[in-house]
């Protein structure tokens, strides 16, 4: 049996995004969703196949952890999109080659420019930015616009030399409003806002904002159906929904919990939760991150994880004193801690509220014992 039966399709949302871009008056959409909540799956398993089935070419490029060479990733993905093969086959090929040592030879470029993408770091030469524009020209199709899917796009700004690249990409897209459409996803509302919403932003007013819909009980029912087709273990729907809600409706945690029960049918549900928490914490380095935080930083993180948004309020002071059995830190120390957490990317602003940027880390923090504060 294929593993595709585990994928929960967001078909209606994909259709609405598709129609806005293919038939509507806008060229681009920004799509926000917290980390590990299904943005990439939505792009690659819902929106991309839908667009491809309607005869559009699709390009997918993840900017996550590509600080050294964002231009290299874009050129690589643009190049392979012009070759034969379906979108899913290209994604599988790229996934098997994490750091492609690929010599790009563009036949449409003057002199057939050859670039070793593995060495493409630092400030991009003007000739390479012109090559990016030439790829955009080849990809553009006014009858069936090409879908450009940029995952975790805000990460591009972390590169100290990305400004010319961002400006060049904006210019290339502006020149081909009818032939190229784009979706820019991000797990940081603040990061996306800095790219698209402030007056000095490189993509100011370029894209219409949207938000990935949160999952509901329909997701739980779908996962339980897939679980029953895979395992003989029994999971009650009420218990499954309780776990789903407990961990902020996070699909990754919920699926890991089900897999743990499938492998250990006699394991009590709560022990399965603890096991998944431990595995997730190790996989994503939560403990190492936690150890590096100072006491005030941990306190601020715990406040935000528990929904205390006004960290300088009387409510926050009472929360801190109850948790630590000590006098609450002064506001100045909390402010310093908050600034540090923001620089580390642990805290973000969502809909004018401060929150932890990773929902799984947020859930993990809520489970830490008072002795760690």
C-alpha positions in Angstrom: 0.0 0.0 0.0 1.3 3.5 -0.9 1.9 5.9 2.0 -0.2 8.5 0.2 -3.2 7.4 2.2 -1.7 9.3 5.2 -1.7 12.6 3.4 -4.7 14.8 4.4 -5.6 16.8 1.3 -6.6 20.4 1.7 -8.4 20.3 -1.7 -10.8 23.2 -1.3 -8.0 25.6 -0.1 -5.7 24.4 -2.9 -8.5 25.1 -5.4 -9.1 28.6 -4.1 -5.4 29.5 -4.2 -5.2 28.0 -7.7 -8.1 30.0 -9.0 -6.8 33.3 -7.5 -3.5 32.9 -9.3 -4.5 31.2 -12.5 -7.8 33.2 -13.2 -7.7 36.1 -10.7 -6.3 39.6 -10.8 -3.3 38.9 -8.5 0.2 37.5 -9.4 1.3 36.3 -6.0 0.2 35.1 -2.5 2.0 34.9 0.8 1.0 31.9 2.8 1.7 31.9 6.6 1.7 28.8 8.7 3.6 27.9 11.9 6.5 25.5 11.6 5.7 21.8 11.0 2.0 22.3 10.4 1.9 21.1 6.7 2.9 24.1 4.5 5.4 22.0 2.4 2.9 19.1 2.1 0.3 21.6 0.9 2.5 23.0 -1.7 4.0 19.7 -3.0 1.0 17.4 -2.6 -2.0 19.6 -3.0 -1.3 22.8 -5.0 1.5 21.6 -7.3 -0.3 18.5 -8.6 -3.5 20.5 -9.1 -1.7 23.1 -11.2 0.3 20.5 -13.1 -2.9 18.5 -13.9 -4.2 21.7 -15.4 -1.2 21.9 -17.7 0.8 24.5 -15.7 4.6 24.1 -15.2 5.4 24.1 -11.5 8.7 25.1 -9.8 9.3 24.4 -6.1 12.2 25.9 -4.2 12.8 25.6 -0.4 14.8 28.5 1.0 15.1 26.8 4.4 18.7 26.6 5.6 20.1 27.9 2.3 21.8 31.0 3.7 25.1 30.3 1.9 23.6 30.0 -1.6 19.9 31.1 -2.1 20.7 32.0 -5.7 22.2 28.5 -6.3 19.0 26.9 -5.1 16.8 29.0 -7.3 18.9 28.4 -10.4 19.0 24.7 -9.8 15.2 24.4 -9.3 14.5 26.7 -12.3 16.8 24.6 -14.5 15.4 21.2 -13.6 11.8 22.5 -14.0 12.7 23.1 -17.7 13.6 19.5 -18.2 11.4 16.4 -18.8 9.6 14.7 -15.9 6.6 15.3 -13.6 6.8 17.7 -10.7 6.7 14.8 -8.1 9.5 13.0 -9.9 11.6 16.1 -9.7 10.8 16.6 -6.0 11.8 13.0 -5.2 15.0 13.4 -7.2 15.9 16.6 -5.4 15.1 15.0 -2.0 17.6 12.3 -2.6 20.4 14.8 -3.4 20.5 17.1 -0.4 23.5 19.1 -1.6 23.5 18.9 -5.4 26.9 19.2 -7.0 25.4 20.2 -10.3 27.1 22.1 -13.1 24.5 24.3 -14.7 25.0 24.9 -18.4 22.3 27.2 -19.8 22.0 26.8 -23.6 20.0 29.9 -23.9 22.6 32.1 -22.2 25.3 33.9 -24.1 28.4 31.6 -24.2 26.6 28.8 -22.5 27.4 29.9 -18.9 28.5 27.0 -16.8 28.2 27.3 -13.0 29.1 24.8 -10.3 26.2 25.4 -7.9 28.0 23.8 -5.0 30.5 26.7 -5.1 28.0 29.5 -5.7 28.3 31.4 -2.4 28.7 35.0 -1.4 27.5 38.0 -3.4 26.0 37.0 -6.8 27.8 38.3 -9.9 25.6 40.4 -12.1 25.9 37.8 -14.9 24.3 35.2 -12.6 21.4 37.5 -11.8 20.9 38.1 -15.5 20.9 34.3 -15.9 18.1 34.1 -13.3 16.1 36.6 -15.4 16.7 34.4 -18.5 15.4 31.4 -16.7 12.3 33.4 -15.7 11.8 34.3 -19.3 12.0 30.7 -20.4 9.6 29.6 -17.7 7.0 32.3 -18.3 3.9 31.3 -20.2 1.0 33.8 -20.7 -1.5 31.1 -21.7 -0.7 28.8 -18.8 1.3 30.8 -16.2 4.1 28.9 -14.4 3.6 28.4 -10.7 6.6 29.4 -8.6 6.4 27.9 -5.1 8.9 29.5 -2.7 8.9 27.7 0.6 10.1 29.5 3.8 10.8 32.6 1.7 11.6 34.9 4.6 14.8 32.8 5.1 16.4 34.5 2.1 16.8 37.7 4.1 19.1 36.0 6.6 21.8 36.0 3.9 24.0 39.1 4.2 24.4 39.2 0.4 20.8 38.5 -0.6 19.7 42.1 -1.3 20.7 42.1 -5.0 19.1 38.7 -5.5 15.8 39.7 -4.0 15.7 42.9 -6.1 16.6 40.9 -9.2 13.8 38.3 -8.5 11.3 41.1 -7.9 12.2 42.7 -11.2 12.0 39.4 -13.1 8.6 38.7 -11.7 7.3 42.2 -12.4 8.3 41.9 -16.0 6.2 38.8 -16.5 3.0 39.5 -14.6 0.9 37.3 -17.0 3.4 34.4 -17.4 4.6 33.8 -13.8 2.6 33.4 -10.6 4.0 32.8 -7.2 3.3 31.5 -3.7 5.7 32.6 -0.9 5.3 30.6 2.3 6.7 31.5 5.7 6.6 30.3 9.3 7.3 33.8 10.6 4.6 36.4 10.2 7.1 39.1 11.2 9.6 37.8 8.6 7.0 37.8 5.8 5.8 41.2 6.9 9.4 42.6 6.6 9.5 41.3 3.0 6.0 42.2 1.8 4.2 44.7 4.0 6.5 47.5 5.1 7.0 50.4 2.7 10.7 49.8 2.3 10.2 46.0 1.8 11.7 44.5 -1.3 8.3 42.9 -2.3 6.1 45.7 -0.9 2.5 45.2 -2.0 3.5 42.4 -4.4 1.5 39.6 -2.9 -1.9 39.1 -1.3 -1.6 37.6 2.3 -3.3 34.3 3.2 -3.1 31.9 6.1 -2.9 28.1 6.0 -6.1 26.9 7.5 -5.8 25.1 10.9 -6.7 21.4 11.0 -9.8 20.1 12.7 -11.4 16.8 13.7 -11.7 15.9 10.0 -7.9 15.5 10.0 -8.1 13.2 13.0 -10.8 11.1 11.4 -8.7 10.8 8.2 -5.6 9.8 10.2 -7.5 7.2 12.2 -8.8 5.7 9.0 -5.2 5.5 7.6 -4.0 4.1 10.9 -6.6 1.3 10.9 -5.6 0.4 7.4 -2.0 0.1 8.6 -2.2 -1.3 12.2 -4.3 -3.7 14.3 -3.9 -1.5 17.3 -7.0 0.3 18.6 -7.3 4.0 19.2 -10.5 5.6 20.4 -11.6 8.7 18.6 -12.3 10.7 21.8 -8.7 10.0 23.1 -7.2 10.8 19.7 -9.0 14.2 19.6 -7.8 15.0 23.1 -4.2 14.3 22.2 -4.6 16.4 19.0 -6.0 19.3 20.9 -3.4 19.0 23.7 -0.6 19.6 21.2 -2.2 22.5 19.5 -3.5 20.4 16.6 0.0 19.7 15.3 -0.1 17.1 12.5 3.5 16.0 12.9 3.1 15.2 16.6 -0.2 13.5 16.1 1.1 11.2 13.3 4.2 10.3 15.4 1.9 9.4 18.3 -0.2 7.1 16.1 3.0 5.5 14.7 4.3 4.9 18.2 1.0 3.1 19.1 1.2 1.1 15.9 4.7 -0.2 16.8 3.7 -0.7 20.4 0.0 -1.7 20.5 0.1 -2.4 24.3 1.7 0.9 25.2 -0.7 3.2 27.2 -1.6 6.4 25.3 0.1 8.7 27.9 3.4 6.7 27.7 3.2 7.0 23.9 2.9 10.8 24.4 6.0 10.9 26.6 8.0 8.8 24.1 7.1 11.0 21.2 7.9 14.1 23.2 11.4 12.7 23.9 12.0 11.6 20.3 10.8 15.0 18.9 12.9 16.9 21.4 16.0 15.0 20.5 15.3 15.2 16.7 14.9 18.9 16.7 17.4 19.8 19.4 15.0 21.2 22.0 17.1 20.3 25.0 20.3 21.8 23.5 18.4 24.9 22.8 16.9 24.9 26.3 20.2 24.5 28.0 21.6 27.6 26.2 18.8 29.8 27.6 19.2 31.9 30.7 16.7 31.8 33.6 14.9 35.0 32.5 14.7 33.7 28.9 13.3 30.4 30.0 10.7 32.2 32.1 9.6 34.4 29.1 9.4 31.3 26.9 7.2 29.5 29.5 5.0 32.6 29.8 4.4 32.7 26.1 3.9 28.9 25.9 1.2 29.2 28.6 -0.6 32.1 26.9 0.7 34.9 29.1 1.1 37.6 26.4 1.7 40.7 28.5 5.0 39.7 30.1 5.3 43.0 32.0 1.8 42.8 33.6 0.8 41.9 37.2 -0.6 38.6 35.8 2.9 37.8 34.4 4.6 38.6 37.8 2.1 36.4 39.6 2.7 33.6 37.1 6.5 33.9 37.5 6.4 33.9 41.3 4.1 30.9 41.4 6.3 29.0 38.9 9.7 29.8 40.5 8.7 30.4 44.2 10.8 33.6 44.0 10.4 37.3 43.2 9.6 38.0 39.6 12.5 39.5 37.5 12.2 43.3 36.8 10.7 44.3 33.4 14.1 45.4 32.1 15.5 41.8 32.5 12.4 40.4 30.8 12.8 42.9 28.0 16.4 41.9 27.4 15.4 38.2 27.5 12.6 38.8 24.9 15.0 40.7 22.6 17.4 37.8 22.7 14.7 35.2 22.1 13.6 37.2 19.0 17.1 37.4 17.6 17.4 33.6 18.1 14.2 33.1 16.1 12.4 31.5 19.0 9.7 34.2 19.4 7.6 35.7 16.6 4.7 38.1 16.3 1.5 36.4 15.1 -1.6 38.6 14.6 -0.1 41.3 16.9 0.5 38.7 19.7 3.9 37.3 20.8 4.2 33.6 20.4 6.9 30.9 20.2 7.7 30.3 16.5 7.7 26.5 16.8 4.4 24.9 18.1 6.2 21.7 19.0 8.8 23.5 21.1 5.9 25.4 22.7 4.2 22.2 23.7 7.5 20.8 25.0 8.2 23.9 27.1 4.8 23.6 28.8 5.8 20.1 30.0 9.1 21.3 31.7 9.1 20.9 35.5 9.3 24.0 37.7 12.8 23.0 38.9 14.1 24.1 35.5 13.1 27.7 36.1 
